[in-house]
């Protein structure tokens, strides 16, 4: 389910990035409100995904989906120029995103990945240190 949340968050990032364009620097109130709402919902799904997916992988996938999707929206919807190098680099980003998903799935199957909750917080470390002193 975490990967589904991550996909939703990434696609919502594309939507709010497009909304930023349409809001014209937050000078148009309706596109601005929609953009802010999309941004908030995107981060909620991103936070939910990070409960199960390692932060580095989650962030790379989240921003990768956003980057690739935003470039595609720019080309298809906003008529931005496209060339072979742009397409090549988009393909490389997609390959990296897929690679991170594959590696993450393999790590989970082998039991070698730690959940984000396994890392002690600074407060836990400090209280442990205080009790030892």
N, CA, C and O atoms as a MOPAC input file, in Angstrom:
PM7 MOZYME 1SCF
protein

 N      0.82000 1    -1.19000 1     0.00000 1
 C      0.00000 1     0.00000 1     0.00000 1
 C      0.86700 1     1.25900 1     0.00000 1
 O      0.46600 1     2.28500 1    -0.55000 1
 N      2.05200 1     1.18900 1     0.61200 1
 C      2.94000 1     2.34900 1     0.67600 1
 C      3.35200 1     2.80600 1    -0.71900 1
 O      3.45400 1     4.00600 1    -0.97500 1
 N      3.58700 1     1.85800 1    -1.61800 1
 C      3.98600 1     2.23100 1    -2.97400 1
 C      2.83300 1     2.88600 1    -3.72400 1
 O      3.05600 1     3.77200 1    -4.54800 1
 N      1.61500 1     2.46300 1    -3.45100 1
 C      0.45200 1     3.12300 1    -4.04800 1
 C      0.35800 1     4.56000 1    -3.54500 1
 O      0.10900 1     5.47800 1    -4.32600 1
 N      0.55700 1     4.75500 1    -2.24100 1
 C      0.55900 1     6.10900 1    -1.67800 1
 C      1.63800 1     6.97100 1    -2.33200 1
 O      1.42700 1     8.15100 1    -2.61200 1
 N      2.78600 1     6.36300 1    -2.56600 1
 C      3.89300 1     7.09800 1    -3.18100 1
 C      3.56100 1     7.50100 1    -4.61800 1
 O      3.87400 1     8.61400 1    -5.04200 1
 N      2.93200 1     6.60100 1    -5.35900 1
 C      2.50500 1     6.93300 1    -6.72100 1
 C      1.48800 1     8.06700 1    -6.71900 1
 O      1.59100 1     9.00400 1    -7.51100 1
 N      0.51000 1     7.97700 1    -5.82900 1
 C     -0.50700 1     9.03300 1    -5.73300 1
 C      0.15600 1    10.36300 1    -5.39500 1
 O     -0.15300 1    11.38800 1    -6.00200 1
 N      1.06600 1    10.34500 1    -4.42600 1
 C      1.76600 1    11.57400 1    -4.03400 1
 C      2.53500 1    12.16400 1    -5.21100 1
 O      2.52300 1    13.37700 1    -5.41900 1
 N      3.19900 1    11.31300 1    -5.97400 1
 C      3.96300 1    11.77800 1    -7.13200 1
 C      3.08100 1    12.38500 1    -8.20800 1
 O      3.41800 1    13.42400 1    -8.77700 1
 N      1.95000 1    11.74200 1    -8.49100 1
 C      1.04200 1    12.28500 1    -9.50500 1
 C      0.39600 1    13.58000 1    -9.02700 1
 O      0.15300 1    14.48900 1    -9.82000 1
 N      0.12100 1    13.66100 1    -7.73300 1
 C     -0.40500 1    14.91600 1    -7.19500 1
 C      0.64500 1    16.02300 1    -7.26600 1
 O      0.30300 1    17.19600 1    -7.41400 1
 N      1.92100 1    15.65200 1    -7.16000 1
 C      2.97900 1    16.65100 1    -7.31300 1
 C      2.95100 1    17.24800 1    -8.71600 1
 O      3.13800 1    18.45200 1    -8.89100 1
 N      2.71900 1    16.40400 1    -9.70700 1
 C      2.59900 1    16.89500 1   -11.08000 1
 C      1.42700 1    17.87300 1   -11.17700 1
 O      1.53600 1    18.93000 1   -11.79800 1
 N      0.31200 1    17.50400 1   -10.55700 1
 C     -0.88600 1    18.35100 1   -10.61200 1
 C     -0.64400 1    19.70000 1    -9.94700 1
 O     -1.03900 1    20.73600 1   -10.48300 1
 N      0.01000 1    19.69600 1    -8.76800 1
 C      0.21500 1    20.99400 1    -8.11800 1
 C      1.29600 1    21.82100 1    -8.80800 1
 O      1.26100 1    23.05000 1    -8.75300 1
 N      2.24900 1    21.16600 1    -9.45100 1
 C      3.24300 1    21.92500 1   -10.22300 1
 C      2.56200 1    22.63200 1   -11.39900 1
 O      2.85300 1    23.79100 1   -11.69200 1
 N      1.65900 1    21.92100 1   -12.06200 1
 C      0.89000 1    22.54200 1   -13.14300 1
 C      0.00800 1    23.66100 1   -12.57400 1
 O     -0.15000 1    24.71300 1   -13.19400 1
 N     -0.55500 1    23.42400 1   -11.40100 1
 C     -1.37200 1    24.44700 1   -10.74800 1
 C     -0.58500 1    25.71200 1   -10.45000 1
 O     -1.11800 1    26.81700 1   -10.55300 1
 N      0.68400 1    25.55500 1   -10.08100 1
 C      1.53300 1    26.73400 1    -9.85800 1
 C      1.62800 1    27.57600 1   -11.12800 1
 O      1.57200 1    28.80500 1   -11.08400 1
 N      1.76900 1    26.89300 1   -12.24900 1
 C      1.82600 1    27.59000 1   -13.53900 1
 C      0.51800 1    28.33900 1   -13.78400 1
 O      0.52000 1    29.50200 1   -14.18800 1
 N     -0.58800 1    27.65700 1   -13.53500 1
 C     -1.90400 1    28.24800 1   -13.79600 1
 C     -2.27200 1    29.35300 1   -12.80400 1
 O     -3.07400 1    30.23000 1   -13.12300 1
 N     -1.69500 1    29.31400 1   -11.61200 1
 C     -2.02200 1    30.33200 1   -10.60400 1
 C     -1.34900 1    31.67200 1   -10.89400 1
 O     -1.68300 1    32.69200 1   -10.29200 1
 N     -0.39200 1    31.65200 1   -11.82900 1
 C      0.35400 1    32.85700 1   -12.20600 1
 C      0.94200 1    33.56000 1   -10.98100 1
 O      0.68500 1    34.73600 1   -10.72300 1
 N      1.73300 1    32.79700 1   -10.24700 1
 C      2.39800 1    33.34700 1    -9.05700 1
 C      1.43000 1    33.64300 1    -7.92800 1
 O      1.59700 1    34.62000 1    -7.19900 1
 N      0.43000 1    32.80800 1    -7.78500 1
 C     -0.61500 1    32.95600 1    -6.76100 1
 C     -1.38000 1    34.27100 1    -6.89400 1
 O     -1.82200 1    34.84300 1    -5.89800 1
 N     -1.53000 1    34.74300 1    -8.12300 1
 C     -2.32600 1    35.95500 1    -8.35100 1
 C     -3.75400 1    35.63000 1    -8.78100 1
 O     -4.61500 1    36.50900 1    -8.77600 1
 N     -4.01100 1    34.38800 1    -9.14900 1
 C     -5.37400 1    33.95300 1    -9.48400 1
 C     -5.85900 1    33.08500 1    -8.33100 1
 O     -5.24200 1    32.06300 1    -8.03100 1
 N     -6.94000 1    33.46600 1    -7.68700 1
 C     -7.34000 1    32.84200 1    -6.42500 1
 C     -7.79400 1    31.39600 1    -6.56700 1
 O     -7.40200 1    30.57200 1    -5.74100 1
 N     -8.60800 1    31.03400 1    -7.57900 1
 C     -9.09600 1    29.65300 1    -7.67400 1
 C     -7.96700 1    28.66900 1    -7.98400 1
 O     -7.83600 1    27.67100 1    -7.27500 1
 N     -7.14900 1    28.90600 1    -9.01100 1
 C     -6.02400 1    27.99100 1    -9.22700 1
 C     -5.06800 1    27.94500 1    -8.03400 1
 O     -4.46300 1    26.90700 1    -7.76400 1
 N     -4.93300 1    29.05100 1    -7.32900 1
 C     -4.05600 1    29.08700 1    -6.15000 1
 C     -4.58900 1    28.18200 1    -5.04800 1
 O     -3.83200 1    27.41600 1    -4.45300 1
 N     -5.88900 1    28.26700 1    -4.77400 1
 C     -6.48900 1    27.41600 1    -3.73400 1
 C     -6.40800 1    25.94100 1    -4.10600 1
 O     -6.10100 1    25.09800 1    -3.26300 1
 N     -6.68300 1    25.63200 1    -5.36400 1
 C     -6.60200 1    24.23800 1    -5.82100 1
 C     -5.16700 1    23.73300 1    -5.69500 1
 O     -4.94600 1    22.60100 1    -5.26300 1
 N     -4.20200 1    24.55100 1    -6.06200 1
 C     -2.79100 1    24.17400 1    -5.97500 1
 C     -2.38200 1    23.89200 1    -4.53400 1
 O     -1.70500 1    22.90100 1    -4.26100 1
 N     -2.78600 1    24.75200 1    -3.62200 1
 C     -2.45000 1    24.56500 1    -2.20300 1
 C     -3.08200 1    23.28300 1    -1.67300 1
 O     -2.44700 1    22.54500 1    -0.91900 1
 N     -4.32700 1    23.01100 1    -2.06000 1
 C     -4.99900 1    21.78000 1    -1.62400 1
 C     -4.28400 1    20.55100 1    -2.18100 1
 O     -4.05800 1    19.58500 1    -1.45300 1
 N     -3.92700 1    20.58000 1    -3.46200 1
 C     -3.21100 1    19.45600 1    -4.07300 1
 C     -1.86300 1    19.23200 1    -3.40100 1
 O     -1.45900 1    18.09200 1    -3.17300 1
 N     -1.17600 1    20.31100 1    -3.08800 1
 C      0.11800 1    20.21400 1    -2.41900 1
 C     -0.03700 1    19.54100 1    -1.05400 1
 O      0.74100 1    18.65600 1    -0.69900 1
 N     -1.04000 1    19.96600 1    -0.29900 1
 C     -1.25600 1    19.39600 1     1.03700 1
 C     -1.58400 1    17.90800 1     0.95400 1
 O     -1.02800 1    17.10600 1     1.70400 1
 N     -2.47900 1    17.53900 1     0.04900 1
 C     -2.86000 1    16.12700 1    -0.08600 1
 C     -1.66800 1    15.30600 1    -0.56700 1
 O     -1.47500 1    14.17200 1    -0.12800 1
 N     -0.87100 1    15.87400 1    -1.46800 1
 C      0.32300 1    15.19200 1    -1.95100 1
 C      1.26400 1    14.85500 1    -0.79800 1
 O      1.77800 1    13.73900 1    -0.71800 1
 N      1.48700 1    15.81400 1     0.09100 1
 C      2.38700 1    15.57400 1     1.21900 1
 C      1.79900 1    14.60200 1     2.23500 1
 O      2.54700 1    13.88400 1     2.89800 1
 N      0.48500 1    14.56400 1     2.36900 1
 C     -0.14200 1    13.57300 1     3.25400 1
 C      0.15200 1    12.16700 1     2.73200 1
 O      0.55300 1    11.28900 1     3.49500 1
 N     -0.05000 1    11.95500 1     1.42900 1
 C      0.23200 1    10.63700 1     0.85600 1
 C      1.72400 1    10.31500 1     0.91600 1
 O      2.10000 1     9.16600 1     1.15200 1
 N      2.56900 1    11.31000 1     0.70700 1
 C      4.01200 1    11.09800 1     0.79500 1
 C      4.40600 1    10.67900 1     2.21000 1
 O      5.21300 1     9.76700 1     2.38700 1
 N      3.84400 1    11.33500 1     3.20700 1
 C      4.13600 1    10.99500 1     4.60500 1
 C      3.66700 1     9.58100 1     4.93300 1
 O      4.35800 1     8.84600 1     5.64000 1
 N      2.50300 1     9.19800 1     4.42600 1
 C      2.00400 1     7.83500 1     4.65600 1
 C      2.94200 1     6.80500 1     4.02300 1
 O      3.21000 1     5.75900 1     4.61400 1
 N      3.43200 1     7.10100 1     2.83300 1
 C      4.34100 1     6.18000 1     2.14900 1
 C      5.64000 1     6.01100 1     2.91900 1
 O      6.20700 1     4.91900 1     2.95400 1
 N      6.11500 1     7.08900 1     3.53800 1
 C      7.39400 1     7.03100 1     4.24900 1
 C      7.33000 1     6.20800 1     5.52900 1
 O      8.36700 1     5.95200 1     6.14100 1
 N      6.14500 1     5.78900 1     5.94600 1
 C      6.06100 1     4.88700 1     7.09500 1
 C      6.64000 1     3.51400 1     6.75800 1
 O      7.08700 1     2.79200 1     7.64900 1
 N      6.63300 1     3.15400 1     5.47600 1
 C      7.08900 1     1.82300 1     5.06900 1
 C      8.26400 1     1.82900 1     4.08900 1
 O      9.00600 1     0.85100 1     3.99600 1
 N      8.42800 1     2.92200 1     3.36700 1
 C      9.49400 1     3.00100 1     2.36400 1
 C     10.60900 1     3.87900 1     2.93000 1
 O     10.34600 1     4.94000 1     3.49700 1
 N     11.84300 1     3.43400 1     2.77400 1
 C     12.98400 1     4.19800 1     3.28500 1
 C     12.97300 1     5.61200 1     2.71600 1
 O     12.57300 1     5.82400 1     1.57200 1
 N     13.41000 1     6.57000 1     3.51600 1
 C     13.31300 1     7.98200 1     3.14900 1
 C     14.02800 1     8.31100 1     1.83800 1
 O     13.48100 1     9.03200 1     1.00400 1
 N     15.22500 1     7.79900 1     1.64900 1
 C     15.96700 1     8.09800 1     0.42500 1
 C     15.26000 1     7.57800 1    -0.81300 1
 O     15.15700 1     8.27700 1    -1.82100 1
 N     14.77800 1     6.35400 1    -0.73200 1
 C     14.04400 1     5.76400 1    -1.84800 1
 C     12.73000 1     6.49500 1    -2.06800 1
 O     12.38100 1     6.82500 1    -3.20100 1
 N     12.00000 1     6.74900 1    -0.98500 1
 C     10.69900 1     7.42000 1    -1.10000 1
 C     10.85100 1     8.79600 1    -1.73200 1
 O     10.09100 1     9.15400 1    -2.63100 1
 N     11.82000 1     9.56300 1    -1.27000 1
 C     11.99300 1    10.91800 1    -1.78800 1
 C     12.43400 1    10.90200 1    -3.25100 1
 O     11.95800 1    11.70400 1    -4.05500 1
 N     13.33900 1     9.99200 1    -3.59100 1
 C     13.79800 1     9.89700 1    -4.97900 1
 C     12.65300 1     9.52100 1    -5.91200 1
 O     12.52300 1    10.08700 1    -6.99800 1
 N     11.83200 1     8.57700 1    -5.49700 1
 C     10.69800 1     8.16700 1    -6.32800 1
 C      9.67500 1     9.29100 1    -6.42200 1
 O      9.17300 1     9.58600 1    -7.50700 1
 N      9.36300 1     9.91800 1    -5.29500 1
 C      8.39400 1    11.02200 1    -5.25600 1
 C      8.81400 1    12.15200 1    -6.19700 1
 O      8.02600 1    12.59700 1    -7.03100 1
 N     10.04400 1    12.60700 1    -6.05900 1
 C     10.50000 1    13.71100 1    -6.90300 1
 C     10.72100 1    13.26500 1    -8.34800 1
 O     10.55100 1    14.05400 1    -9.27700 1
 N     11.10000 1    12.00600 1    -8.53200 1
 C     11.27300 1    11.49100 1    -9.89200 1
 C      9.96600 1    11.45500 1   -10.65700 1
 O      9.90100 1    11.87400 1   -11.81300 1
 N      8.91600 1    10.95000 1   -10.00500 1
 C      7.59600 1    10.94100 1   -10.64000 1
 C      7.16300 1    12.36900 1   -10.93700 1
 O      6.64700 1    12.65900 1   -12.01600 1
 N      7.37300 1    13.25000 1    -9.98000 1
 C      7.01000 1    14.64800 1   -10.18100 1
 C      7.77400 1    15.28600 1   -11.32700 1
 O      7.19900 1    16.01900 1   -12.13200 1
 N      9.06100 1    15.01000 1   -11.39900 1
 C      9.89200 1    15.58500 1   -12.45700 1
 C      9.48500 1    15.06300 1   -13.82700 1
 O      9.24500 1    15.84300 1   -14.74900 1
 N      9.40900 1    13.75000 1   -13.95700 1
 C      9.04600 1    13.15000 1   -15.24200 1
 C      7.64300 1    13.59200 1   -15.65600 1
 O      7.42000 1    13.98700 1   -16.80000 1
 N      6.70800 1    13.52200 1   -14.72300 1
 C      5.33400 1    13.90700 1   -15.03300 1
 C      5.20700 1    15.36300 1   -15.42700 1
 O      4.46100 1    15.70000 1   -16.34600 1
 N      5.93200 1    16.22700 1   -14.73400 1
 C      5.86600 1    17.65600 1   -15.03600 1
 C      6.48000 1    17.95600 1   -16.40200 1
 O      5.96300 1    18.79500 1   -17.14000 1
 N      7.56600 1    17.28700 1   -16.74200 1
 C      8.15900 1    17.46500 1   -18.07100 1
 C      7.17800 1    17.00200 1   -19.14600 1
 O      7.01600 1    17.66600 1   -20.17000 1
 N      6.52600 1    15.86600 1   -18.91500 1
 C      5.55400 1    15.35300 1   -19.89100 1
 C      4.37600 1    16.31700 1   -20.03600 1
 O      3.94000 1    16.59300 1   -21.15300 1
 N      3.85800 1    16.83000 1   -18.92000 1
 C      2.76800 1    17.81300 1   -18.98200 1
 C      3.23100 1    19.06000 1   -19.73700 1
 O      2.48300 1    19.61800 1   -20.53900 1
 N      4.45500 1    19.49000 1   -19.47900 1
 C      4.98600 1    20.64700 1   -20.19200 1
 C      5.02800 1    20.42600 1   -21.69400 1
 O      4.69500 1    21.32300 1   -22.46900 1
 N      5.43600 1    19.23800 1   -22.10300 1
 C      5.52900 1    18.92400 1   -23.53100 1
 C      4.13600 1    18.78400 1   -24.15000 1
 O      3.85400 1    19.37500 1   -25.19300 1
 N      3.26800 1    18.00200 1   -23.50500 1
 C      1.96400 1    17.66600 1   -24.07800 1
 C      0.95400 1    18.80600 1   -23.94900 1
 O      0.25100 1    19.12700 1   -24.90700 1
 N      0.88400 1    19.41200 1   -22.77100 1
 C     -0.15600 1    20.41100 1   -22.50200 1
 C      0.31300 1    21.83100 1   -22.81900 1
 O     -0.44400 1    22.62700 1   -23.37500 1
 N      1.54500 1    22.14200 1   -22.46900 1
 C      2.02800 1    23.52200 1   -22.59800 1
 C      2.88500 1    23.75300 1   -23.84500 1
 O      3.44600 1    24.83400 1   -24.02500 1
 N      2.98400 1    22.73800 1   -24.70000 1
 C      3.73700 1    22.83200 1   -25.95900 1
 C      5.19200 1    23.25100 1   -25.76400 1
 O      5.73400 1    24.01200 1   -26.56500 1
 N      5.81800 1    22.75800 1   -24.70800 1
 C      7.23900 1    23.02600 1   -24.51200 1
 C      8.03600 1    22.22300 1   -25.53300 1
 O      7.59800 1    21.15400 1   -25.95800 1
 N      9.19600 1    22.72400 1   -25.92600 1
 C      9.97900 1    22.01800 1   -26.95200 1
 C     10.47500 1    20.66100 1   -26.44400 1
 O     10.75000 1    20.48300 1   -25.25700 1
 N     10.58000 1    19.72500 1   -27.36600 1
 C     11.07100 1    18.39100 1   -27.03100 1
 C     12.17900 1    18.03100 1   -28.02100 1
 O     12.12400 1    18.38100 1   -29.20000 1
 N     13.18300 1    17.32400 1   -27.50500 1
 C     14.24400 1    16.82900 1   -28.38100 1
 C     14.69300 1    15.47300 1   -27.86300 1
 O     14.25600 1    15.02700 1   -26.80200 1
 N     15.54800 1    14.83500 1   -28.60100 1
 C     15.97000 1    13.47400 1   -28.27400 1
 C     16.68900 1    13.40800 1   -26.93000 1
 O     16.52800 1    12.43200 1   -26.19700 1
 N     17.47200 1    14.41800 1   -26.59800 1
 C     18.17800 1    14.40200 1   -25.31300 1
 C     17.20000 1    14.50000 1   -24.14400 1
 O     17.36900 1    13.81400 1   -23.13500 1
 N     16.19200 1    15.33900 1   -24.27100 1
 C     15.19100 1    15.45600 1   -23.21100 1
 C     14.50000 1    14.10700 1   -22.99800 1
 O     14.29900 1    13.68000 1   -21.86100 1
 N     14.13800 1    13.44200 1   -24.09500 1
 C     13.49500 1    12.12900 1   -23.99300 1
 C     14.44200 1    11.09300 1   -23.39200 1
 O     14.01500 1    10.24700 1   -22.60700 1
 N     15.71100 1    11.15300 1   -23.75200 1
 C     16.70600 1    10.22800 1   -23.20300 1
 C     16.82700 1    10.39900 1   -21.68800 1
 O     16.84900 1     9.41300 1   -20.95100 1
 N     16.90400 1    11.63800 1   -21.23000 1
 C     17.05100 1    11.88400 1   -19.79500 1
 C     15.78100 1    11.52700 1   -19.02500 1
 O     15.86000 1    11.08000 1   -17.88100 1
 N     14.62400 1    11.71700 1   -19.63100 1
 C     13.37700 1    11.27200 1   -18.99900 1
 C     13.40100 1     9.75300 1   -18.84900 1
 O     13.03000 1     9.22200 1   -17.80200 1
 N     13.83800 1     9.05700 1   -19.89900 1
 C     13.92700 1     7.59500 1   -19.83700 1
 C     14.89700 1     7.15300 1   -18.74200 1
 O     14.65000 1     6.15600 1   -18.06300 1
 N     15.99300 1     7.88400 1   -18.56700 1
 C     16.94600 1     7.55200 1   -17.50500 1
 C     16.30700 1     7.73000 1   -16.12800 1
 O     16.51700 1     6.90900 1   -15.23600 1
 N     15.53300 1     8.79500 1   -15.95400 1
 C     14.83400 1     9.00200 1   -14.68100 1
 C     13.85400 1     7.86700 1   -14.40200 1
 O     13.79800 1     7.34500 1   -13.28900 1
 N     13.08500 1     7.48900 1   -15.41800 1
 C     12.12500 1     6.39200 1   -15.25000 1
 C     12.87100 1     5.10900 1   -14.88800 1
 O     12.43400 1     4.36400 1   -14.01200 1
 N     13.99100 1     4.85000 1   -15.55600 1
 C     14.79600 1     3.67200 1   -15.23300 1
 C     15.28400 1     3.69300 1   -13.79600 1
 O     15.28700 1     2.66000 1   -13.12700 1
 N     15.69500 1     4.85500 1   -13.31800 1
 C     16.13200 1     4.98400 1   -11.92600 1
 C     15.00500 1     4.73500 1   -10.94200 1
 O     15.20300 1     4.07800 1    -9.92000 1
 N     13.82500 1     5.25600 1   -11.24000 1
 C     12.66400 1     5.04900 1   -10.36600 1
 C     12.31400 1     3.56900 1   -10.30100 1
 O     12.10100 1     3.02300 1    -9.21900 1
 N     12.25600 1     2.92400 1   -11.46000 1
 C     11.94400 1     1.49100 1   -11.49700 1
 C     13.02900 1     0.70400 1   -10.76900 1
 O     12.72400 1    -0.22500 1   -10.02100 1
 N     14.28500 1     1.06600 1   -10.98100 1
 C     15.38400 1     0.38200 1   -10.29900 1
 C     15.28300 1     0.48600 1    -8.78900 1
 O     15.50600 1    -0.50000 1    -8.08700 1
 N     14.95100 1     1.66100 1    -8.27600 1
 C     14.78400 1     1.82500 1    -6.82500 1
 C     13.65600 1     0.95500 1    -6.29600 1
 O     13.76800 1     0.38200 1    -5.21200 1
 N     12.57300 1     0.85300 1    -7.05000 1
 C     11.44500 1     0.01000 1    -6.62600 1
 C     11.86900 1    -1.45300 1    -6.60100 1
 O     11.55800 1    -2.17500 1    -5.65300 1
 N     12.57200 1    -1.89000 1    -7.62900 1
 C     13.01900 1    -3.28600 1    -7.70100 1
 C     13.96900 1    -3.60600 1    -6.55700 1
 O     13.81600 1    -4.63000 1    -5.89100 1
 N     14.94000 1    -2.74600 1    -6.32400 1
 C     15.90300 1    -2.97300 1    -5.24400 1
 C     15.20600 1    -2.95100 1    -3.89200 1
 O     15.51000 1    -3.77100 1    -3.02600 1
 N     14.28700 1    -2.03400 1    -3.70400 1
 C     13.55700 1    -1.94400 1    -2.44300 1
 C     12.76600 1    -3.21900 1    -2.19200 1
 O     12.75300 1    -3.72800 1    -1.07100 1
 N     12.11200 1    -3.73800 1    -3.21600 1
 C     11.34800 1    -4.97800 1    -3.07200 1
 C     12.23900 1    -6.15300 1    -2.73500 1
 O     11.85800 1    -7.01700 1    -1.94500 1
 N     13.42700 1    -6.19600 1    -3.32600 1
 C     14.37000 1    -7.28200 1    -3.05100 1
 C     14.88100 1    -7.19000 1    -1.61900 1
 O     14.99100 1    -8.20700 1    -0.93500 1
 N     15.19700 1    -5.97300 1    -1.15500 1
 C     15.67100 1    -5.79200 1     0.21500 1
 C     14.61100 1    -6.23600 1     1.22100 1
 O     14.93400 1    -6.88100 1     2.21700 1
 N     13.35200 1    -5.89400 1     0.96500 1
 C     12.27500 1    -6.28200 1     1.88000 1
 C     12.10700 1    -7.79300 1     1.90500 1
 O     11.87100 1    -8.37400 1     2.96400 1
 N     12.22800 1    -8.43700 1     0.73800 1
 C     12.08000 1    -9.88800 1     0.67100 1
 C     13.20300 1   -10.59200 1     1.42200 1
 O     12.98600 1   -11.64000 1     2.03100 1
 N     14.40400 1   -10.01700 1     1.38100 1
 C     15.54700 1   -10.60200 1     2.07500 1
 C     15.56300 1   -10.24400 1     3.55200 1
 O     16.32900 1   -10.81500 1     4.32700 1
 N     14.71900 1    -9.30200 1     3.93700 1
 C     14.67200 1    -8.88000 1     5.33100 1
 C     15.83900 1    -8.00800 1     5.72700 1
 O     16.12600 1    -7.85200 1     6.91400 1
 N     16.52600 1    -7.42900 1     4.73200 1
 C     17.71500 1    -6.64000 1     5.06000 1
 C     17.43100 1    -5.16200 1     5.24500 1
 O     18.31100 1    -4.42100 1     5.68400 1
 N     16.22900 1    -4.71600 1     4.92400 1
 C     15.95800 1    -3.28300 1     5.08700 1
 C     15.38700 1    -3.02200 1     6.46400 1
 O     14.61100 1    -3.81600 1     6.99500 1
 N     15.78100 1    -1.90500 1     7.03100 1
 C     15.24400 1    -1.49300 1     8.31700 1
 C     14.06500 1    -0.58900 1     8.07000 1
 O     14.05600 1     0.19200 1     7.11800 1
 N     13.07300 1    -0.69300 1     8.92300 1
 C     11.96400 1     0.25000 1     8.81000 1
 C     12.42300 1     1.58700 1     9.34700 1
 O     13.32700 1     1.64400 1    10.18000 1
 N     11.80300 1     2.68100 1     8.87300 1
 C     12.21500 1     3.99300 1     9.36200 1
 C     12.07300 1     4.12800 1    10.87500 1
 O     12.79200 1     4.92500 1    11.47800 1
 N     11.16900 1     3.37600 1    11.51100 1
 C     10.97400 1     3.47600 1    12.94600 1
 C     12.11600 1     2.83700 1    13.73100 1
 O     12.22000 1     3.04700 1    14.93900 1
 N     12.97200 1     2.06400 1    13.07000 1
 C     14.04800 1     1.37000 1    13.77000 1
 C     15.17700 1     2.31400 1    14.17600 1
 O     16.00800 1     1.95200 1    15.01000 1
 N     15.22300 1     3.49700 1    13.61200 1
 C     16.26600 1     4.46000 1    13.93400 1
 C     15.84200 1     5.23400 1    15.17400 1
 O     14.76000 1     5.82200 1    15.18500 1
 N     16.67500 1     5.25000 1    16.23000 1
 C     16.27500 1     5.96200 1    17.44800 1
 C     16.22900 1     7.46500 1    17.21800 1
 O     17.03600 1     8.01800 1    16.47100 1
 N     15.28800 1     8.10800 1    17.86200 1
 C     15.18600 1     9.56100 1    17.74400 1
 C     16.24000 1    10.21500 1    18.62800 1
 O     16.80900 1     9.57200 1    19.51000 1
 N     16.49100 1    11.49000 1    18.38600 1
 C     17.46100 1    12.23400 1    19.19300 1
 C     17.02000 1    12.26900 1    20.64900 1
 O     17.85100 1    12.22100 1    21.55600 1
 N     15.71000 1    12.35100 1    20.87400 1
 C     15.18400 1    12.38700 1    22.24100 1
 C     15.46100 1    11.06500 1    22.95700 1
 O     15.83400 1    11.05900 1    24.13000 1
 N     15.27700 1     9.94100 1    22.25000 1
 C     15.55100 1     8.63500 1    22.84600 1
 C     17.02200 1     8.51100 1    23.20500 1
 O     17.36700 1     8.04400 1    24.29100 1
 N     17.89000 1     8.93200 1    22.29000 1
 C     19.33100 1     8.86400 1    22.53900 1
 C     19.69300 1     9.74100 1    23.73000 1
 O     20.47400 1     9.32300 1    24.58600 1
 N     19.14000 1    10.94900 1    23.80000 1
 C     19.43400 1    11.87300 1    24.89500 1
 C     18.95500 1    11.30600 1    26.22800 1
 O     19.68100 1    11.37500 1    27.22000 1
 N     17.72900 1    10.73900 1    26.26900 1
 C     17.22200 1    10.20700 1    27.53800 1
 C     18.01900 1     8.98600 1    27.98100 1
 O     18.21500 1     8.77700 1    29.17800 1
 N     18.47900 1     8.18100 1    27.02900 1
 C     19.31200 1     7.03200 1    27.36300 1
 C     20.64300 1     7.50200 1    27.93300 1
 O     21.14200 1     6.93700 1    28.90600 1
 N     21.21400 1     8.53500 1    27.32700 1
 C     22.48500 1     9.08000 1    27.79700 1
 C     22.33000 1     9.65800 1    29.20100 1
 O     23.21100 1     9.47300 1    30.04200 1
 N     21.22800 1    10.35300 1    29.46700 1
 C     20.98300 1    10.95300 1    30.78300 1
 C     20.86600 1     9.89200 1    31.86300 1
 O     21.37000 1    10.06800 1    32.97300 1
 N     20.19600 1     8.78400 1    31.53600 1
 C     20.01200 1     7.74900 1    32.55100 1
 C     21.31000 1     7.01900 1    32.85500 1
 O     21.46600 1     6.46400 1    33.94300 1
 N     22.24400 1     7.01200 1    31.90900 1
 C     23.53200 1     6.36800 1    32.12400 1
 C     24.42100 1     7.24900 1    32.99100 1
 O     25.18000 1     6.74300 1    33.81700 1
 N     24.33100 1     8.56800 1    32.80700 1
 C     25.16500 1     9.51200 1    33.56600 1
 C     24.71300 1     9.54700 1    34.96200 1
 O     25.27900 1    10.27700 1    35.77600 1

